[in-house]
Amino acid sequence: MLTIYGRANSINVRKVLWLCGEIGLPFEREDWGRGFKPTSEPTFHKVSAFGVVPVIDDDGFVLRESNTICRYLAAKHSRADIYPTDLKARATTEQWMDWAATDIYTAVRPVFLGLQVKMAPFKDDKAGIEAGIKEWTRQMQLLEIHLAKSGPYVCGAKFCLGDIPVGLIVNRWSTIAFEKPALPAISAYYERLTERPAYRQHGRNGTP
Ligand SMILES: N[C@@H](CCC(=O)N[C@@H](CS)C(=O)NCC(=O)O)C(=O)O
């Protein structure tokens, strides 16, 4: 049995939940993290000492890092349709996963924690929030150009694993209130992803 440790409102846990929904993988989940049982508890440390969610236990195999977990599960269940075995197609998928976790997420984080969660010290860091909005917007404009030219999904014609982290950032972008430019290709992408039941359940579900 697959056990997922982590609260269902975490963007990183949602990557794994969406993937499981997408490929029909059964799992059990325990709520850990902000607002639930703290990951500083010794019980959690027995699973992972790193103190962040998600972590999975797949029949005794313990793994952390949301993108790695998604790649592991997709590969384990032979889902070459969304995680290609062709080297270049696979690298293209991974490129979007890495971008979503690094370049753009660095900008998303202070905005989400400051404006939405209102967590100290982010909530009082006006300059940090403004810089985050500016860079997040710039990164979204790059995504807009890419989707308009090479979409409709991040890897091209078909949905891929890269759409999972990117789709969750698009949902966060769309649900947090601040001034944004019109990005029609991203809006169309958001609607296209919404056709997927697992995205409606774990992505576009009202939670930023
Ligand atoms: N690089 C890690 C980041 C994990 C992470 O930062 N998780 C956040 C939730 S999105 C967390 O555990 N926060 C602490 C908490 O909820 O207690 C991953 O992708 O899995």
Ligand as a Chemical Component Dictionary entry (heavy atoms), coordinates in Angstrom:
data_LIG
# 
_chem_comp.id                   LIG 
_chem_comp.type                 NON-POLYMER 
_chem_comp.pdbx_formal_charge   0 
_chem_comp.three_letter_code    LIG 
# 
loop_
_chem_comp_atom.comp_id 
_chem_comp_atom.atom_id 
_chem_comp_atom.alt_atom_id 
_chem_comp_atom.type_symbol 
_chem_comp_atom.charge 
_chem_comp_atom.model_Cartn_x 
_chem_comp_atom.model_Cartn_y 
_chem_comp_atom.model_Cartn_z 
_chem_comp_atom.pdbx_ordinal 
LIG N1  N1  N 0 11.238 20.453 -2.081 1  
LIG C1  C1  C 0 10.192 19.905 -1.254 2  
LIG C2  C2  C 0 9.496  21.051 -0.539 3  
LIG C3  C3  C 0 8.500  20.563 0.449  4  
LIG C4  C4  C 0 7.851  21.697 1.240  5  
LIG O1  O1  O 0 8.378  22.804 1.349  6  
LIG N2  N2  N 0 6.671  21.394 1.782  7  
LIG C5  C5  C 0 5.971  22.357 2.571  8  
LIG C6  C6  C 0 4.481  22.348 2.198  9  
LIG S1  S1  S 0 4.195  22.860 0.534  10 
LIG C7  C7  C 0 6.058  21.975 4.026  11 
LIG O2  O2  O 0 6.286  20.828 4.386  12 
LIG N3  N3  N 0 5.858  22.951 4.920  13 
LIG C8  C8  C 0 5.927  22.734 6.335  14 
LIG C9  C9  C 0 4.607  22.346 6.946  15 
LIG O3  O3  O 0 3.560  22.244 6.279  16 
LIG O4  O4  O 0 4.623  22.101 8.158  17 
LIG C10 C10 C 0 9.203  19.105 -2.127 18 
LIG O5  O5  O 0 9.025  19.468 -3.290 19 
LIG O6  O6  O 0 8.633  18.115 -1.655 20 
# 
loop_
_chem_comp_bond.comp_id 
_chem_comp_bond.atom_id_1 
_chem_comp_bond.atom_id_2 
_chem_comp_bond.value_order 
_chem_comp_bond.pdbx_ordinal 
LIG N1  C1  SING 1  
LIG C1  C2  SING 2  
LIG C1  C10 SING 3  
LIG C2  C3  SING 4  
LIG C3  C4  SING 5  
LIG C4  O1  DOUB 6  
LIG C4  N2  SING 7  
LIG N2  C5  SING 8  
LIG C5  C6  SING 9  
LIG C5  C7  SING 10 
LIG C6  S1  SING 11 
LIG C7  O2  DOUB 12 
LIG C7  N3  SING 13 
LIG N3  C8  SING 14 
LIG C8  C9  SING 15 
LIG C9  O3  DOUB 16 
LIG C9  O4  SING 17 
LIG C10 O5  DOUB 18 
LIG C10 O6  SING 19 
# 
